[in-house]
Amino acid sequence: MLTFYVRILFGERPYWWIGHSGLFSKNPPKVQQFLSTCETGPGSPSGHAMVTGAVWWVVVSFLASFFHTRTGSKILAAVPYLLYAVFLACVGLSRIFILAHFPHQVIAGLLAGVLLGVFLNRTVPECRPLLFFFRFSLTLLLGALLMHGALQKIGVDLSWSISLAKRWCSRSEWIRMDTAPFSSLNRDAGVLLGLGLAQYWKPGGWALPWVPRTLCLALSSIALHYINSFPVPTVPPLLFYSLFFLKYSIVPQVVMVLVPGFVHLLTAKPKRE
């Protein structure tokens, strides 16, 4: 019974539910899967929608405030929010189109993401010591492991979604460990520790004008593309999760320290004696 409630809480994904539910055994619908379809974690709420809503809310609210301060126009300040809404709608529709989520899961993810973005925008952990980030990162990892062990003891199979994904994904090579629930938590914990390290190496960051900042954005995007595509061995699992953690703990170092520092060296004017 507890396993049933866990499955209801976490939610199924359409691409495996179509076959797993048994409702379409006589006339199965013809559906197309994609590389991004075959995620292995539970489907509720949509993680893509939630993260997109949270991250871009911080960016959009800053742009709206910037435009309103500079121009005093409420219409111009509303443009970022309009684009934000359109972008979230496109993300949500894409997740439904590839059969990764049901509509209610996308809506839940969007609402949770916006609320999370509003909360994070008001509680930015600036000037926090490195120990603060280390504790939170360690708490996330240990808390997840302890909860996993406790639920296994009482008979809850947390790998139920992985089994269904492997069974109903049309191509086995589309099943990737980096879409597993613990991988997502591992990624978040690594980024959290990386943020602490970045602030420790360079408190306050680099003060750069707009043109060098644009160059930083371009170079960071290129660097993040290569970091994200860097392959990590999947066997044994402990090695994968360890390297996956280190891989994403490097991301803030690149975005906040290495790239801005490099651009600063290139664009800084020499001091006159």
Buried (B, 14 or more C-beta within 10 A) or exposed (E): EEBEEBBEEBBBBBBBBBBEEEEEEEEEEEBEBBEBBBBBBBBBBBBBBBBBBBBBBBEBBEBBEEBBEEEEEEEEBEBBBEEBEEBBEEBBEBBBEBBBBBEEBBBBBBBBBBBBBBEBBEEEEEEBEBEBBBBBBEEBBEEBEEEBEEBEEEEBEBBBBBEBBBEBBEEEEBBBBBBBBBBBBBBBBBBBBBBBBBBBBBEEEBEBEEEBBEBBEEBBEEBBEEBEEEEBEBEEEEEBBBBBBBBBBBBBBBBBBBBBBBBBEEEEEEEEE
